[in-house]
Amino acid sequence: MASATLLKSSFLPKKSEWGATRQAAAPKPVTVSMVVRAGAYDDELVKTAKTIASPGRGILAMDESNATCGKRLASIGLENTEANRQAYRTLLVTAPGLGQYISGAILFEETLYQSTVDGKKIVDILTEQKIVPGIKVDKGLVPLAGSNNESWCQGLDGLASREAAYYQQGARFAKWRTVVSIPNGPSELAVKEAAWGLARYAAISQVHIKLDYRTKTART
């Protein structure tokens, strides 16, 4: 319901009264007090962001799921076993001069808790090279009901407790993905769901670790 108020011309001040009216109606200065509460990890967030954004270096995405890692191994005739995945990831993090070009590494959950074939924690190998360990935290895509065959990313349930554990293990930033499918829209529902999911992920992650989000556009 809308309402409108009409002003009759007799209510308006005469031209000779404009100055006095404006002077009387001039707003008074208002002082607003605002308190900004710093988060417990604010300084560390800034430090992490600066490290990741180091000139000449980039982020290594080595967060393949065990299934995807299995495809990598199958291409060279190896079985998808934990030992083979460990050897594959050891090869990545021990590449000579890695820290010269890589500032952050996104890990799969198994990798975050994994050691190299020599028994040294992968997280420690990275930090020694001034590479910030990160962690993939989403739980994959599922169909979005009521949409144009679109999807949404799950993983918000229990995210805070998982990220607290990941932080204790050495992770200092996180990755969350979402997909926007464009052939049939995208639908307003899918866009809102993607935005809401990313916003909630960001809010939760900034309590614990630095965030990194990636939005993919699909043309399927």
Buried (B, 14 or more C-beta within 10 A) or exposed (E): EEEEEEEEEEEEEEEEEEEEEEEEEEEEEEEEEEEEEEEEBEEBBEBBBEBBEBEEBEBBBBBBEBEEBBEBBEEEEBEBEEEBBBBBBBEBBBEEEBBEEBBBBBBBBBBBBBBBEEEBBBBBBBBEBEBBBBBBBBBEBEEBEEBEEBBBBEBBEEBBEBBEBBBEBBBBBBBBBBBBBEEEBBBEBBEEBBEEBBEEBEEBBBEBBBBBBBEEEEEE
